[in-house]
Amino acid sequence: MEEHTNRCLPLVGTQGDRRKILRRIGENVRRERLRRGLSQERLGFEAALHRKYIGFVERGERSI
């Protein structure tokens, strides 16, 4: 059985680099959510995440 590695962003680069990556991920999540016609609430329900967490991710404030 394969062990899972740490799913967080690696501790490489600067804090600014991490923020840029999180913002880019958030932009992609938002773009795809809108393309599929989903609200943050619906995406949260489908992903078993709170709708506020979806907003945090889309703003680059939290990682997935």
C-alpha positions in Angstrom: 0.0 0.0 0.0 1.4 3.4 -0.9 1.9 5.9 1.9 0.5 9.4 1.4 3.0 12.2 1.6 2.4 15.6 3.1 -0.2 17.3 1.0 0.7 20.8 2.0 2.8 23.1 -0.2 6.4 22.4 0.3 8.5 24.7 2.4 10.5 25.9 -0.6 10.8 29.5 -1.8 9.5 32.5 -0.1 6.3 33.3 1.7 5.4 35.5 -1.3 5.9 32.5 -3.6 3.5 30.5 -1.5 0.9 33.3 -1.7 1.2 33.5 -5.5 0.7 29.7 -5.7 -2.3 29.8 -3.4 -3.9 32.7 -5.4 -3.3 30.9 -8.7 -4.9 27.7 -7.3 -7.8 29.8 -6.0 -8.3 31.5 -9.4 -8.4 28.1 -11.1 -10.9 26.8 -8.5 -13.2 29.8 -9.0 -12.9 29.7 -12.8 -13.9 26.0 -12.9 -16.7 26.5 -10.4 -18.2 29.3 -12.5 -17.7 27.3 -15.7 -19.8 24.5 -14.2 -22.4 27.0 -13.0 -21.9 26.2 -9.3 -22.3 28.5 -6.3 -19.7 28.3 -3.5 -22.4 26.8 -1.4 -23.1 24.0 -3.9 -19.4 23.3 -4.5 -18.9 23.1 -0.8 -21.7 20.7 -0.4 -20.4 18.5 -3.3 -16.8 18.6 -1.9 -17.9 18.1 1.7 -16.3 21.5 2.6 -17.9 24.5 4.2 -18.9 27.2 1.7 -16.8 29.8 3.6 -13.8 27.5 3.1 -14.4 27.6 -0.6 -14.2 31.4 -0.5 -11.0 31.2 1.5 -9.5 28.9 -1.2 -10.7 31.1 -4.0 -9.1 34.2 -2.4 -5.8 32.3 -1.9 -6.2 32.5 1.9 -6.2 28.7 2.4 -4.9 25.6 0.6 -7.0 22.7 -0.4 
